[in-house]
């Protein structure tokens, strides 16, 4: 995230405001960069795109020079990251099952393959959820955003977000049950 500080360019509101503002912005980046990256990764499903989104979110905040006036920095940055990530997300190919990637350490090759296959299957099912169910689920699964904050990020009532998360989990649970039962 340090790149956001070095990319700012000609108009540098932080440099003009002094070293205290620079220290304040650096602290903000350090405090919230992990959350912003995780939100971006949950939406884009690409580490490179998530890093770009995180840098862009902080860069926009930096160039605007208004980060000190934001009441709830975490919710604000979550909203910005979510919006940027949704714009950047590339369409996923639905028919292609993700391949097996890295086996877990300490597990047998067979168990690692089964675990990776199960995880890939679950990610594919999450990606196939309707957008209105997948986004609240992804944001809430991060664990750093409360239901109220997810509702604020998505611009929806809290009850709607709660219902969508519940519906998404129920759909995934039923598909998982069917899969374990050998029906798929």
NUDREN-131669 format. One line per field, with one value per atom (N, C-alpha, C, CB): x, y, z; atom name. Coordinates in nm, 3 decimals, decimal comma. Glycine has a CB too. Example, Ala and Ser with C-alpha at 12.3 -4.5 7.8 and 13.67 -1.06 7.14 Angstrom:
X 1,319:1,230:1,320:1,131:1,285:1,367:1,290:1,408
Y -0,569:-0,450:-0,330:-0,447:-0,225:-0,106:0,003:-0,060
Z 0,780:0,780:0,780:0,905:0,708:0,714:0,787:0,572
nugu N:CA:C:CB:N:CA:C:CB
// end
This chain:
X 0,080:0,000:0,085:-0,091:0,209:0,294:0,300:0,434:0,270:0,273:0,173:0,245:0,062:-0,039:0,020:-0,162:0,114:0,176:0,274:0,247:0,337:0,438:0,382:0,545:0,259:0,200:0,128:0,105:0,104:0,011:0,031:0,024:0,147:0,167:0,181:0,053:0,145:0,169:0,088:0,136:-0,042:-0,127:-0,120:-0,274:-0,046:-0,024:-0,079:0,126:-0,207:-0,267:-0,201:-0,413:-0,146:-0,081:0,050:-0,058:0,128:0,255:0,231:0,334:0,126:0,092:0,046:-0,016:-0,020:-0,071:0,036:-0,185:0,146:0,255:0,277:0,232:0,380:0,422:0,318:0,555:0,245:0,142:0,034:0,079:-0,007:-0,108:-0,054:-0,153:0,071:0,133:0,138:0,276:0,176:0,180:0,039:0,242:-0,059:-0,198:-0,248:-0,286:-0,216:-0,260:-0,190:-0,232:-0,062:0,012:-0,050:0,161:-0,087:-0,151:-0,285:-0,170:-0,360:-0,488:-0,469:-0,559:-0,370:-0,341:-0,303:-0,228:-0,216:-0,172:-0,288:-0,060:-0,377:-0,489:-0,592:-0,555:-0,617:-0,729:-0,690:-0,818:-0,563:-0,524:-0,564:-0,374:-0,553:-0,588:-0,738:-0,554:-0,822:-0,966:-0,999:-1,041:-0,943:-0,970:-0,927:-0,898:-0,810:-0,761:-0,853:-0,617:-0,894:-0,980:-1,115:-1,000:-1,171:-1,298:-1,278:-1,353:-1,173:-1,145:-1,121:-1,023:-1,049:-1,022:-1,150:-0,921:-1,238:-1,363:-1,450:-1,440:-1,441:-1,523:-1,452:-1,555:-1,325:-1,254:-1,204:-1,138:-1,177:-1,123:-0,986:-1,220:-0,916:-0,783:-0,692:-0,791:-0,582:-0,492:-0,437:-0,377:-0,407:-0,354:-0,459:-0,305:-0,581:-0,688:-0,721:-0,814:-0,717:-0,746:-0,642:-0,750:-0,517:-0,411:-0,431:-0,272:-0,468:-0,494:-0,612:-0,522:-0,717:-0,834:-0,797:-0,948:-0,721:-0,681:-0,598:-0,601:-0,504:-0,423:-0,508:-0,310:-0,600:-0,686:-0,775:-0,772:-0,826:-0,911:-0,835:-0,965:-0,713:-0,635:-0,586:-0,516:-0,558:-0,513:-0,624:-0,468:-0,747:-0,859:-0,877:-0,989:-0,866:-0,879:-0,767:-0,879:-0,646:-0,528:-0,540:-0,402:-0,577:-0,587:-0,697:-0,612:-0,804:-0,913:-0,875:-1,036:-0,781:-0,732:-0,837:-0,678:-0,937:-1,045:-1,059:-1,174:-0,959:-0,971:-0,993:-0,847:-0,948:-0,963:-1,105:-0,866:-1,184:-1,321:-1,422:-1,359:-1,377:-1,466:-1,496:-1,402:-1,626:-1,667:-1,628:-1,816:-1,667:-1,639:-1,548:-1,773:-1,418:-1,320:-1,334:-1,179:-1,356:-1,366:-1,485:-1,379:-1,601:-1,718:-1,700:-1,844:-1,643:-1,622:-1,527:-1,565:-1,415:-1,318:-1,376:-1,189:-1,457:-1,521:-1,612:-1,601:-1,689:-1,777:-1,698:-1,862:-1,591:-1,509:-1,446:-1,398:-1,390:-1,326:-1,428:-1,260:-1,545:-1,649:-1,688:-1,772:-1,711:-1,752:-1,644:-1,787:-1,520:-1,410:-1,393:-1,278:-1,406:-1,389:-1,500:-1,387:-1,622:-1,734:-1,710:-1,869:-1,660:-1,630:-1,518:-1,593:-1,421:-1,304:-1,324:-1,186:-1,417:-1,432:-1,452:-1,550:-1,384:-1,394:-1,498:-1,256:-1,573:-1,671:-1,599:-1,756:-1,656:-1,598:-1,663:-1,616:-1,586:-1,642:-1,712:-1,532:-1,841:-1,918:-1,894:-2,064:-1,867:-1,855:-1,722:-1,876:-1,623:-1,490:-1,472:-1,384:-1,449:-1,421:-1,277:-1,443:-1,254:-1,118:-1,032:-1,116:-0,906:-0,817:-0,763:-0,702:-0,700:-0,638:-0,511:-0,609:-0,493:-0,378:-0,272:-0,422:-0,279:-0,173:-0,224:-0,118:-0,157:-0,200:-0,168:-0,133:-0,248:-0,224:-0,099:-0,346:-0,025:0,094:0,057:0,179:0,128:0,110:0,002:0,078:-0,079:-0,184:-0,133:-0,311:-0,198:-0,160:-0,198:-0,229:-0,135:-0,170:-0,318:-0,082:-0,371:-0,511:-0,603:-0,545:-0,574:-0,656:-0,643:-0,615:-0,522:-0,501:-0,581:-0,352:-0,582:-0,656:-0,806:-0,626:-0,855:-0,998:-1,035:-1,034:-0,950:-0,976:-0,975:-0,871:-0,877:-0,868:-0,987:-0,738:-1,029:-1,145:-1,272:-1,161:-1,286:-1,402:-1,404:-1,401:-1,290:-1,281:-1,310:-1,142:-1,254:-1,278:-1,427:-1,193:-1,490:-1,632:-1,713:-1,677:-1,679:-1,751:-1,734:-1,702:-1,612:-1,589:-1,667:-1,439:-1,674:-1,750:-1,898:-1,730:-1,950:-2,092:-2,118:-2,133:-2,027:-2,042:-2,041:-1,929:-1,949:-1,942:-2,069:-1,822:-2,138:-2,260:-2,385:-2,278:-2,372:-2,487:-2,527:-2,455:-2,655:-2,694:-2,618:-2,847:-2,588:-2,508:-2,565:-2,501:-2,697:-2,758:-2,740:-2,906:-2,710:-2,682:-2,533:-2,743:-2,454:-2,311:-2,239:-2,249:-2,273:-2,201:-2,220:-2,245:-2,342:-2,354:-2,284:-2,502:-2,291:-2,224:-2,073:-2,257:-2,016:-1,872:-1,828:-1,830:-1,903:-1,866:-1,880:-1,952:-1,983:-2,002:-1,905:-2,145:-1,865:-1,774:-1,634:-1,766:-1,603:-1,472:-1,454:-1,453:-1,563:-1,554:-1,518:-1,457:-1,476:-1,437:-1,549:-1,314:-1,651:-1,763:-1,885:-1,795:-1,949:-2,073:-2,185:-2,101:-2,297:-2,413:-2,455:-2,529:-2,450:-2,485:-2,391:-2,481:-2,263:-2,165:-2,183:-2,023:-2,215:-2,241:-2,362:-2,266:-2,464:-2,583:-2,547:-2,692:-2,461:-2,419:-2,338:-2,337:-2,250:-2,168:-2,256:-2,066:-2,356:-2,442:-2,558:-2,496:-2,579:-2,689:-2,825:-2,681:-2,833:-2,956:-2,998:-2,939:-3,125:-3,166:-3,100:-3,320:-3,077:-3,010:-3,087:-2,994:-3,219:-3,301:-3,286:-3,447:-3,275:-3,256:-3,122:-3,266:-3,019:-2,886:-2,887:-2,779:-2,949:-2,957:-3,028:-3,032:-3,140:-3,215:-3,134:-3,348:-3,065:-2,985:-2,870:-2,929:-2,804:-2,696:-2,751:-2,623:-2,865:-2,928:-2,965:-3,053:-3,027:-3,067:-2,945:-3,143:-2,838:-2,717:-2,660:-2,611:-2,654:-2,602:-2,689:-2,591:-2,821:-2,912:-2,895:-3,058:-2,881:-2,859:-2,730:-2,855:-2,624:-2,496:-2,504:-2,384:-2,574:-2,589:-2,665:-2,662:-2,771:-2,848:-2,767:-2,980:-2,691:-2,606:-2,497:-2,542:-2,443:-2,340:-2,400:-2,280:-2,520:-2,587:-2,613:-2,719:-2,660:-2,683:-2,553:-2,746:-2,448:-2,318:-2,266:-2,215:-2,276:-2,228:-2,313:-2,228:-2,441:-2,530:-2,508:-2,672:-2,416:-2,384:-2,479:-2,383:-2,563:-2,658:-2,595:-2,774:-2,476:-2,412:-2,284:-2,386
Y -0,119:0,000:0,126:-0,001:0,116:0,233:0,299:0,196:0,223:0,281:0,393:0,174:0,389:0,494:0,629:0,461:0,627:0,752:0,805:0,732:0,716:0,760:0,790:0,656:0,751:0,768:0,902:0,655:0,971:1,084:1,187:1,152:1,213:1,304:1,449:1,293:1,540:1,683:1,739:1,759:1,726:1,782:1,692:1,799:1,735:1,653:1,725:1,622:1,702:1,773:1,739:1,742:1,620:1,581:1,656:1,430:1,665:1,736:1,883:1,724:1,939:2,078:2,097:2,126:1,995:2,006:1,981:1,908:1,919:1,898:1,753:1,978:1,733:1,598:1,530:1,606:1,605:1,545:1,478:1,651:1,543:1,486:1,362:1,590:1,365:1,249:1,131:1,285:1,156:1,051:0,997:1,104:1,086:1,048:0,959:1,172:0,996:0,916:0,780:0,991:0,778:0,652:0,559:0,677:0,613:0,533:0,478:0,616:0,560:0,516:0,399:0,633:0,410:0,303:0,176:0,346:0,187:0,069:0,006:0,107:0,089:0,039:-0,034:0,155:0,014:-0,038:-0,111:0,074:-0,120:-0,181:-0,328:-0,167:-0,400:-0,542:-0,560:-0,608:-0,482:-0,489:-0,455:-0,395:-0,346:-0,303:-0,411:-0,169:-0,469:-0,575:-0,697:-0,615:-0,737:-0,856:-0,836:-0,890:-0,718:-0,690:-0,698:-0,550:-0,635:-0,637:-0,780:-0,549:-0,859:-0,998:-1,081:-1,060:-1,058:-1,132:-1,105:-1,097:-0,985:-0,949:-0,986:-0,799:-0,950:-0,972:-1,114:-0,877:-1,182:-1,319:-1,325:-1,415:-1,214:-1,208:-1,125:-1,147:-1,182:-1,105:-0,979:-1,193:-0,987:-0,870:-0,760:-0,908:-0,797:-0,698:-0,641:-0,761:-0,726:-0,679:-0,578:-0,798:-0,602:-0,506:-0,375:-0,565:-0,383:-0,261:-0,183:-0,296:-0,254:-0,189:-0,122:-0,291:-0,192:-0,135:-0,008:-0,239:-0,013:0,105:0,219:0,072:0,188:0,291:0,353:0,233:0,272:0,325:0,426:0,209:0,389:0,480:0,601:0,407:0,579:0,689:0,793:0,635:0,746:0,840:0,920:0,764:0,851:0,918:1,019:0,815:0,980:1,065:1,190:0,987:1,170:1,284:1,381:1,235:1,326:1,412:1,491:1,329:1,439:1,507:1,525:1,639:1,436:1,455:1,338:1,475:1,256:1,138:1,173:1,052:1,288:1,325:1,368:1,436:1,401:1,446:1,330:1,548:1,209:1,094:1,044:0,981:1,027:0,982:0,837:0,999:0,747:0,604:0,559:0,520:0,565:0,536:0,393:0,559:0,298:0,158:0,137:0,067:0,188:0,172:0,246:0,223:0,366:0,443:0,369:0,582:0,321:0,250:0,118:0,224:0,052:-0,072:-0,043:-0,138:0,066:0,105:0,137:0,225:0,214:0,251:0,126:0,351:0,039:-0,084:-0,172:-0,162:-0,186:-0,269:-0,215:-0,277:-0,084:-0,025:-0,038:0,122:-0,011:-0,024:-0,169:0,028:-0,262:-0,404:-0,454:-0,488:-0,409:-0,450:-0,401:-0,396:-0,279:-0,226:-0,303:-0,079:-0,350:-0,414:-0,564:-0,395:-0,624:-0,770:-0,817:-0,816:-0,923:-0,984:-1,095:-1,038:-1,113:-1,223:-1,357:-1,220:-1,444:-1,577:-1,674:-1,625:-1,770:-1,874:-1,974:-1,943:-1,992:-2,076:-2,224:-2,047:-2,265:-2,407:-2,466:-2,430:-2,385:-2,434:-2,452:-2,339:-2,575:-2,603:-2,560:-2,755:-2,490:-2,452:-2,576:-2,361:-2,568:-2,680:-2,689:-2,671:-2,798:-2,816:-2,734:-2,966:-2,659:-2,570:-2,617:-2,430:-2,572:-2,605:-2,700:-2,477:-2,811:-2,902:-2,843:-3,040:-2,881:-2,836:-2,904:-2,864:-2,831:-2,888:-2,995:-2,779:-3,103:-3,206:-3,307:-3,144:-3,283:-3,377:-3,470:-3,302:-3,585:-3,679:-3,618:-3,818:-3,662:-3,609:-3,632:-3,674:-3,748:-3,776:-3,680:-3,920:-3,658:-3,567:-3,424:-3,575:-3,386:-3,252:-3,231:-3,227:-3,332:-3,323:-3,313:-3,444:-3,391:-3,387:-3,252:-3,501:-3,200:-3,070:-2,958:-3,041:-2,962:-2,860:-2,868:-2,875:-2,990:-3,008:-2,957:-3,156:-2,985:-2,937:-2,784:-2,994:-2,723:-2,577:-2,515:-2,535:-2,574:-2,523:-2,534:-2,601:-2,646:-2,665:-2,558:-2,806:-2,531:-2,432:-2,291:-2,435:-2,257:-2,125:-2,111:-2,104:-2,217:-2,213:-2,191:-2,342:-2,260:-2,243:-2,102:-2,348:-2,047:-1,910:-1,814:-1,874:-1,835:-1,749:-1,757:-1,786:-1,871:-1,890:-1,836:-2,036:-1,797:-1,738:-1,609:-1,709:-1,576:-1,446:-1,334:-1,424:-1,231:-1,118:-1,062:-1,007:-1,053:-0,994:-1,082:-0,969:-1,210:-1,298:-1,311:-1,436:-1,313:-1,336:-1,220:-1,361:-1,097:-0,983:-0,967:-0,858:-0,974:-0,964:-1,080:-0,961:-1,199:-1,314:-1,293:-1,442:-1,247:-1,224:-1,116:-1,184:-1,008:-0,900:-0,942:-0,777:-1,017:-1,058:-1,168:-1,106:-1,250:-1,361:-1,311:-1,456:-1,189:-1,135:-1,126:-0,996:-1,114:-1,111:-0,977:-1,210:-0,884:-0,754:-0,652:-0,704:-0,685:-0,593:-0,648:-0,570:-0,563:-0,599:-0,591:-0,506:-0,651:-0,651:-0,509:-0,725:-0,419:-0,279:-0,219:-0,197:-0,251:-0,197:-0,257:-0,224:-0,386:-0,449:-0,380:-0,603:-0,354:-0,285:-0,146:-0,274:-0,076:0,058:0,051:0,128:-0,046:-0,061:-0,087:-0,175:-0,174:-0,212:-0,115:-0,351:-0,026:0,068:0,001:0,141:-0,102:-0,177:-0,173:-0,323:-0,199:-0,210:-0,332:-0,220:-0,322:-0,430:-0,562:-0,390:-0,556:-0,677:-0,747:-0,644:-0,669:-0,725:-0,796:-0,614:-0,734:-0,795:-0,925:-0,698:-0,922:-1,042:-1,156:-1,011:-1,122:-1,224:-1,279:-1,165:-1,192:-1,239:-1,329:-1,119:-1,294:-1,379:-1,514:-1,311:-1,512:-1,638:-1,724:-1,609:-1,662:-1,735:-1,794:-1,642:-1,716:-1,766:-1,885:-1,654:-1,875:-1,987:-2,111:-1,947:-2,091:-2,205:-2,273:-2,158:-2,194:-2,252:-2,334:-2,141:-2,276:-2,347:-2,473:-2,255:-2,464:-2,580:-2,692:-2,539:-2,657:-2,761:-2,825:-2,703:-2,744:-2,801:-2,890:-2,690:-2,849:-2,930:-3,063:-2,852:-3,058:-3,180:-3,274:-3,147:-3,218:-3,300:-3,362:-3,215:-3,286:-3,335:-3,448:-3,221:-3,430:-3,534:-3,659:-3,482:-3,641:-3,754:-3,831:-3,709:-3,784:-3,854:-3,823:-4,002:-3,722:-3,687:-3,606:-3,612:-3,549:-3,466:-3,526:-3,326
Z 0,000:0,000:0,000:0,117:0,026:0,028:-0,109:0,073:-0,217:-0,351:-0,367:-0,455:-0,296:-0,307:-0,266:-0,221:-0,174:-0,130:-0,234:0,002:-0,307:-0,402:-0,540:-0,413:-0,570:-0,702:-0,716:-0,732:-0,609:-0,604:-0,713:-0,473:-0,757:-0,869:-0,827:-0,963:-0,921:-0,900:-0,783:-1,026:-0,786:-0,681:-0,559:-0,730:-0,461:-0,342:-0,219:-0,324:-0,185:-0,073:0,060:-0,065:0,073:0,198:0,216:0,202:0,110:0,120:0,154:-0,012:0,095:0,122:0,267:0,026:0,325:0,462:0,567:0,482:0,531:0,624:0,662:0,745:0,744:0,784:0,873:0,856:0,954:1,039:0,954:1,131:0,846:0,758:0,688:0,654:0,650:0,584:0,680:0,535:0,803:0,904:0,930:1,035:0,933:0,954:0,840:0,967:0,717:0,602:0,601:0,471:0,631:0,636:0,740:0,668:0,855:0,959:0,911:1,088:0,840:0,786:0,689:0,715:0,601:0,506:0,580:0,409:0,678:0,753:0,830:0,851:0,882:0,961:0,876:1,034:0,755:0,676:0,548:0,641:0,515:0,387:0,379:0,367:0,488:0,487:0,455:0,623:0,518:0,494:0,349:0,589:0,299:0,162:0,064:0,132:0,086:-0,003:0,002:0,036:0,121:0,135:0,068:0,282:0,079:0,012:-0,140:0,053:-0,188:-0,332:-0,381:-0,363:-0,304:-0,342:-0,343:-0,246:-0,247:-0,243:-0,366:-0,116:-0,419:-0,535:-0,666:-0,533:-0,678:-0,806:-0,823:-0,818:-0,713:-0,714:-0,782:-0,784:-0,784:-0,845:-0,755:-0,989:-0,707:-0,620:-0,687:-0,577:-0,815:-0,885:-0,895:-1,025:-0,932:-0,941:-0,802:-1,004:-0,701:-0,565:-0,519:-0,467:-0,552:-0,517:-0,590:-0,550:-0,717:-0,795:-0,737:-0,942:-0,699:-0,641:-0,509:-0,619:-0,425:-0,296:-0,316:-0,214:-0,407:-0,434:-0,488:-0,532:-0,578:-0,635:-0,527:-0,748:-0,435:-0,328:-0,243:-0,239:-0,202:-0,120:-0,201:-0,060:-0,327:-0,412:-0,430:-0,549:-0,449:-0,461:-0,333:-0,494:-0,221:-0,092:-0,072:0,022:-0,111:-0,097:-0,182:-0,134:-0,309:-0,401:-0,360:-0,543:-0,301:-0,255:-0,131:-0,227:-0,054:0,065:0,174:0,027:0,177:0,273:0,372:0,200:0,386:0,471:0,618:0,457:0,662:0,803:0,835:0,838:0,735:0,757:0,753:0,652:0,726:0,716:0,857:0,630:0,886:1,019:1,045:1,036:0,956:0,973:0,859:0,977:0,883:0,778:0,726:0,829:0,815:0,775:0,680:0,899:0,714:0,630:0,497:0,702:0,502:0,381:0,286:0,416:0,339:0,254:0,203:0,333:0,284:0,239:0,120:0,354:0,128:0,018:-0,108:0,057:-0,093:-0,209:-0,271:-0,168:-0,188:-0,238:-0,310:-0,123:-0,251:-0,312:-0,448:-0,220:-0,458:-0,585:-0,691:-0,565:-0,654:-0,750:-0,794:-0,689:-0,702:-0,733:-0,825:-0,605:-0,802:-0,888:-1,030:-0,834:-1,044:-1,178:-1,246:-1,169:-1,169:-1,226:-1,252:-1,134:-1,180:-1,186:-1,329:-1,100:-1,362:-1,494:-1,488:-1,543:-1,596:-1,596:-1,583:-1,725:-1,503:-1,482:-1,580:-1,334:-1,628:-1,712:-1,620:-1,799:-1,641:-1,550:-1,571:-1,565:-1,691:-1,720:-1,678:-1,865:-1,658:-1,628:-1,478:-1,683:-1,436:-1,296:-1,266:-1,263:-1,154:-1,120:-1,096:-0,996:-1,133:-1,115:-0,974:-1,212:-0,946:-0,816:-0,812:-0,787:-0,704:-0,702:-0,604:-0,667:-0,481:-0,386:-0,280:-0,322:-0,259:-0,153:-0,016:-0,169:0,082:0,219:0,275:0,309:0,356:0,416:0,518:0,482:0,521:0,620:0,587:0,749:0,488:0,452:0,343:0,405:0,333:0,228:0,093:0,248:-0,014:-0,146:-0,180:-0,253:-0,140:-0,168:-0,093:-0,131:0,037:0,117:0,067:0,265:0,029:-0,025:-0,152:-0,051:-0,239:-0,364:-0,336:-0,454:-0,241:-0,208:-0,147:-0,111:-0,057:0,004:-0,100:0,113:-0,190:-0,294:-0,388:-0,373:-0,419:-0,507:-0,439:-0,545:-0,309:-0,234:-0,229:-0,091:-0,203:-0,197:-0,334:-0,148:-0,438:-0,574:-0,608:-0,678:-0,571:-0,596:-0,523:-0,551:-0,396:-0,318:-0,376:-0,172:-0,416:-0,477:-0,607:-0,503:-0,684:-0,808:-0,779:-0,888:-0,678:-0,642:-0,589:-0,536:-0,513:-0,464:-0,582:-0,362:-0,677:-0,795:-0,880:-0,880:-0,876:-0,956:-0,887:-0,988:-0,761:-0,693:-0,766:-0,543:-0,763:-0,820:-0,750:-0,807:-0,825:-0,774:-0,644:-0,879:-0,635:-0,516:-0,392:-0,541:-0,409:-0,295:-0,269:-0,319:-0,378:-0,364:-0,296:-0,500:-0,333:-0,278:-0,127:-0,347:-0,073:0,073:0,145:0,112:0,086:0,146:0,150:0,069:0,040:0,034:0,133:-0,109:0,139:0,231:0,376:0,204:0,409:0,548:0,588:0,570:0,492:0,523:0,558:0,405:0,522:0,556:0,707:0,492:0,780:0,925:0,985:0,969:0,902:0,955:0,942:0,884:0,867:0,850:0,923:0,700:0,999:1,066:0,964:1,188:0,998:0,910:0,873:0,976:0,968:0,944:0,840:1,075:0,850:0,755:0,616:0,805:0,609:0,479:0,414:0,494:0,495:0,443:0,391:0,554:0,463:0,419:0,291:0,529:0,281:0,160:0,038:0,178:0,055:-0,057:-0,078:-0,036:0,019:0,008:0,021:-0,123:0,106:0,125:0,272:0,078:0,301:0,441:0,507:0,452:0,636:0,709:0,700:0,855:0,707:0,698:0,563:0,721:0,458:0,324:0,315:0,216:0,370:0,368:0,448:0,426:0,565:0,650:0,575:0,784:0,509:0,435:0,318:0,383:0,246:0,132:0,175:0,054:0,284:0,336:0,377:0,455:0,446:0,490:0,369:0,576:0,268:0,148:0,077:0,053:0,065:-0,001:0,074:-0,010:0,205:0,285:0,273:0,432:0,272:0,258:0,122:0,276:0,016:-0,117:-0,120:-0,224:-0,065:-0,063:0,023:-0,010:0,134:0,223:0,154:0,354:0,083:0,016:-0,098:-0,039:-0,171:-0,276:-0,217:-0,360:-0,103:-0,036:0,011:0,085:0,065:0,112:-0,005:0,183:-0,116:-0,236:-0,286:-0,347:-0,281:-0,331:-0,244:-0,335:-0,114:-0,021:-0,030:0,123:-0,066:-0,079:-0,207:-0,072:-0,291:-0,416:-0,530:-0,393:-0,512:-0,617:-0,727:-0,559:-0,703:-0,807:-0,850:-0,758
nugu N:CA:C:CB:N:CA:C:CB:N:CA:C:CB:N:CA:C:CB:N:CA:C:CB:N:CA:C:CB:N:CA:C:CB:N:CA:C:CB:N:CA:C:CB:N:CA:C:CB:N:CA:C:CB:N:CA:C:CB:N:CA:C:CB:N:CA:C:CB:N:CA:C:CB:N:CA:C:CB:N:CA:C:CB:N:CA:C:CB:N:CA:C:CB:N:CA:C:CB:N:CA:C:CB:N:CA:C:CB:N:CA:C:CB:N:CA:C:CB:N:CA:C:CB:N:CA:C:CB:N:CA:C:CB:N:CA:C:CB:N:CA:C:CB:N:CA:C:CB:N:CA:C:CB:N:CA:C:CB:N:CA:C:CB:N:CA:C:CB:N:CA:C:CB:N:CA:C:CB:N:CA:C:CB:N:CA:C:CB:N:CA:C:CB:N:CA:C:CB:N:CA:C:CB:N:CA:C:CB:N:CA:C:CB:N:CA:C:CB:N:CA:C:CB:N:CA:C:CB:N:CA:C:CB:N:CA:C:CB:N:CA:C:CB:N:CA:C:CB:N:CA:C:CB:N:CA:C:CB:N:CA:C:CB:N:CA:C:CB:N:CA:C:CB:N:CA:C:CB:N:CA:C:CB:N:CA:C:CB:N:CA:C:CB:N:CA:C:CB:N:CA:C:CB:N:CA:C:CB:N:CA:C:CB:N:CA:C:CB:N:CA:C:CB:N:CA:C:CB:N:CA:C:CB:N:CA:C:CB:N:CA:C:CB:N:CA:C:CB:N:CA:C:CB:N:CA:C:CB:N:CA:C:CB:N:CA:C:CB:N:CA:C:CB:N:CA:C:CB:N:CA:C:CB:N:CA:C:CB:N:CA:C:CB:N:CA:C:CB:N:CA:C:CB:N:CA:C:CB:N:CA:C:CB:N:CA:C:CB:N:CA:C:CB:N:CA:C:CB:N:CA:C:CB:N:CA:C:CB:N:CA:C:CB:N:CA:C:CB:N:CA:C:CB:N:CA:C:CB:N:CA:C:CB:N:CA:C:CB:N:CA:C:CB:N:CA:C:CB:N:CA:C:CB:N:CA:C:CB:N:CA:C:CB:N:CA:C:CB:N:CA:C:CB:N:CA:C:CB:N:CA:C:CB:N:CA:C:CB:N:CA:C:CB:N:CA:C:CB:N:CA:C:CB:N:CA:C:CB:N:CA:C:CB:N:CA:C:CB:N:CA:C:CB:N:CA:C:CB:N:CA:C:CB:N:CA:C:CB:N:CA:C:CB:N:CA:C:CB:N:CA:C:CB:N:CA:C:CB:N:CA:C:CB:N:CA:C:CB:N:CA:C:CB:N:CA:C:CB:N:CA:C:CB:N:CA:C:CB:N:CA:C:CB:N:CA:C:CB:N:CA:C:CB:N:CA:C:CB:N:CA:C:CB:N:CA:C:CB:N:CA:C:CB:N:CA:C:CB:N:CA:C:CB:N:CA:C:CB:N:CA:C:CB:N:CA:C:CB:N:CA:C:CB:N:CA:C:CB:N:CA:C:CB:N:CA:C:CB:N:CA:C:CB:N:CA:C:CB:N:CA:C:CB:N:CA:C:CB:N:CA:C:CB:N:CA:C:CB:N:CA:C:CB:N:CA:C:CB:N:CA:C:CB:N:CA:C:CB:N:CA:C:CB:N:CA:C:CB:N:CA:C:CB:N:CA:C:CB:N:CA:C:CB:N:CA:C:CB:N:CA:C:CB:N:CA:C:CB:N:CA:C:CB:N:CA:C:CB:N:CA:C:CB:N:CA:C:CB:N:CA:C:CB:N:CA:C:CB:N:CA:C:CB:N:CA:C:CB:N:CA:C:CB:N:CA:C:CB:N:CA:C:CB:N:CA:C:CB:N:CA:C:CB:N:CA:C:CB:N:CA:C:CB:N:CA:C:CB:N:CA:C:CB:N:CA:C:CB:N:CA:C:CB:N:CA:C:CB:N:CA:C:CB:N:CA:C:CB:N:CA:C:CB:N:CA:C:CB:N:CA:C:CB:N:CA:C:CB
// end
